[in-house]
Amino acid sequence: MTSNAGQLPPGMTAWTLGAIKEHNLALEGYCQSEGCGNFYMFNIDDLIAMAGLNYLVPEMLPGITCTACGGLLKSKLAMMTVTTL
C-alpha cells in the first residue's frame, strides 16, 4: 500500500505494484460487461518491468480490455496459492 491512502485520486486503489509483489498477492482483472465476466490474472513481474514498482494500481485497468468482448477490466487483489511438496 502507499502512505497517502487517505489522499488518493478518484478511481485509484491504495496499492502499488511493488506492494502487491511484497505481500505475495495476485492482481486479477474482471470484465465489467454485462453477461461476460471473464477473469484474467496478470504477471506482476511483467507489469513492474513495464510500469515500475511504484505504479499505483487503478480500480479500472487503463488500456487493458477483455479479449472476448472488449469490456473494461476492474482490478482485484487475491491471495497467491502456494503449493508445497
Secondary structure, 3 states (H helix, E strand, C coil): CCCCHHHCCCCEEEEEHHHHHHCCEEEEEEECCCCCCCEEEECHHHHHHHHCCCCEEECEEEEEECCCCCCEEEEEEEECCCCCC
